[in-house]
Amino acid sequence: MLQIGWIRKLYPMYGYSLLLIIACLAACSNPDVKTIPQKIDYIRAISGKNDSIPVAIAQKGEVLIAYSDCYTCHKENRKSIGPAFKDIAKRYPVQRVFIDMLAQKVISGGKGAWGSATMSDHPKVPIEDAKVMVSYILSLK
């Protein structure tokens, strides 16, 4: 056991404090422990072939989004409350199944696909308009 009597004689008020500080420094300064930053894959891209989106559909989707409340939570090029439209386009392949799924998510809302933010539901958006809006978003690849 470590003898601390000499410390108490030299520094009667600070003996235990000094010993505690030395112990903490020794415990906290382990050179063998290295931290490696973990990169989190925000987008988690789904692999798959991209179908084409007609320009007229993409343009109509852009107009529908402009007249909706989408830009309250989403931006085209950067994450806001929700993911950037371009990040959504990077994640999902342009395929009918993903267009249908995302259109349904626009209508019913959702949580957890992009973190802790919750997307509110939009029950008044017709399914066909939601599909056109999603088609525009996916065209931003």
C-alpha positions as CSV (number, residue, x, y, z in Angstrom):
1,M,0.0,0.0,0.0
2,L,1.1,3.5,-0.8
3,Q,2.4,5.4,2.2
4,I,1.2,9.0,2.3
5,G,2.5,10.0,5.7
6,W,5.3,12.2,4.4
7,I,2.7,14.1,2.2
8,R,0.6,14.8,5.3
9,K,3.6,16.1,7.1
10,L,4.6,18.4,4.3
11,Y,1.1,19.5,3.3
12,P,-1.2,18.7,6.2
13,M,-4.3,20.4,4.7
14,Y,-3.6,19.3,1.1
15,G,-2.3,15.8,1.5
16,Y,-5.4,13.9,0.6
17,S,-6.4,16.4,-2.1
18,L,-3.0,16.1,-3.7
19,L,-3.2,12.3,-3.6
20,L,-6.6,12.4,-5.2
21,I,-5.5,14.7,-8.0
22,I,-2.5,12.5,-8.7
23,A,-4.7,9.4,-8.8
24,C,-7.2,11.1,-11.2
25,L,-4.4,12.3,-13.5
26,A,-2.9,8.8,-13.6
27,A,-6.3,7.2,-14.3
28,C,-7.3,9.7,-17.0
29,S,-4.0,9.8,-18.9
30,N,-3.7,6.3,-20.3
31,P,-1.7,6.7,-23.5
32,D,-2.8,3.2,-24.8
33,V,-6.5,4.3,-25.1
34,K,-7.2,5.9,-28.4
35,T,-10.5,7.2,-29.6
36,I,-11.4,6.7,-33.2
37,P,-14.2,9.0,-34.4
38,Q,-17.0,7.0,-35.9
39,K,-18.6,8.4,-39.1
40,I,-22.3,8.0,-39.1
41,D,-23.8,7.3,-42.5
42,Y,-26.6,9.9,-42.5
43,I,-27.9,8.9,-46.0
44,R,-27.6,5.1,-45.9
45,A,-28.1,4.8,-49.7
46,I,-30.2,2.0,-51.0
47,S,-28.6,0.4,-54.1
48,G,-30.7,-0.1,-57.2
49,K,-31.2,0.9,-60.7
50,N,-32.7,4.3,-61.4
51,D,-35.7,4.7,-63.8
52,S,-36.2,7.9,-65.7
53,I,-38.5,10.7,-64.6
54,P,-40.1,12.7,-67.3
55,V,-39.2,16.4,-67.2
56,A,-42.8,17.5,-67.2
57,I,-43.5,15.4,-64.1
58,A,-40.5,16.7,-62.3
59,Q,-41.4,20.3,-63.1
60,K,-45.0,19.8,-61.9
61,G,-43.6,18.2,-58.7
62,E,-41.4,21.3,-58.1
63,V,-44.5,23.6,-58.5
64,L,-46.6,21.4,-56.1
65,I,-43.8,21.5,-53.5
66,A,-43.4,25.3,-53.9
67,Y,-47.1,25.7,-53.0
68,S,-47.0,23.3,-50.1
69,D,-45.4,23.6,-46.7
70,C,-42.5,21.3,-47.5
71,Y,-39.9,24.1,-47.4
72,T,-40.8,24.7,-43.8
73,C,-38.9,21.6,-42.8
74,H,-36.8,20.7,-45.9
75,K,-34.3,22.6,-48.0
76,E,-33.0,21.5,-51.4
77,N,-29.3,21.4,-50.6
78,R,-28.9,21.3,-46.8
79,K,-30.4,19.5,-43.8
80,S,-32.9,21.6,-41.9
81,I,-35.5,20.1,-39.5
82,G,-35.8,17.3,-42.0
83,P,-33.3,15.9,-44.5
84,A,-32.3,17.9,-47.6
85,F,-34.2,16.9,-50.8
86,K,-30.9,16.0,-52.4
87,D,-30.1,13.7,-49.5
88,I,-33.4,11.9,-50.0
89,A,-32.6,11.6,-53.7
90,K,-29.2,10.1,-52.8
91,R,-30.8,7.5,-50.5
92,Y,-33.6,6.2,-52.7
93,P,-33.3,4.8,-56.2
94,V,-35.8,6.2,-58.7
95,Q,-38.2,3.2,-58.8
96,R,-41.9,3.0,-58.7
97,V,-41.9,1.1,-55.3
98,F,-39.9,3.9,-53.6
99,I,-42.0,6.6,-55.2
100,D,-45.2,4.9,-53.9
101,M,-43.7,4.4,-50.4
102,L,-42.4,7.9,-50.1
103,A,-45.7,9.4,-51.4
104,Q,-47.5,7.4,-48.7
105,K,-45.0,8.8,-46.1
106,V,-45.8,12.3,-47.2
107,I,-49.5,11.7,-46.6
108,S,-49.2,9.7,-43.3
109,G,-46.1,11.3,-41.9
110,G,-43.3,9.4,-40.2
111,K,-40.4,9.3,-37.8
112,G,-37.0,7.6,-37.5
113,A,-35.9,7.2,-41.1
114,W,-33.7,10.3,-40.8
115,G,-33.1,10.6,-37.1
116,S,-35.3,11.9,-34.4
117,A,-37.3,14.5,-36.4
118,T,-40.9,13.8,-37.0
119,M,-42.6,14.6,-40.3
120,S,-46.1,15.7,-39.9
121,D,-48.9,14.1,-41.9
122,H,-50.4,15.7,-44.9
123,P,-53.8,13.9,-45.3
124,K,-55.2,16.4,-47.7
125,V,-52.5,15.9,-50.3
126,P,-53.9,13.6,-53.0
127,I,-51.8,10.4,-53.6
128,E,-51.1,11.3,-57.2
129,D,-49.8,14.8,-56.2
130,A,-47.6,13.2,-53.5
131,K,-46.2,10.8,-56.1
132,V,-45.4,13.8,-58.4
133,M,-43.8,15.7,-55.6
134,V,-41.6,12.7,-54.7
135,S,-40.7,12.2,-58.3
136,Y,-39.4,15.8,-58.3
137,I,-37.3,15.1,-55.2
138,L,-35.8,11.9,-56.6
139,S,-35.0,13.7,-59.9
140,L,-32.5,15.8,-57.9
141,K,-29.8,13.1,-58.1
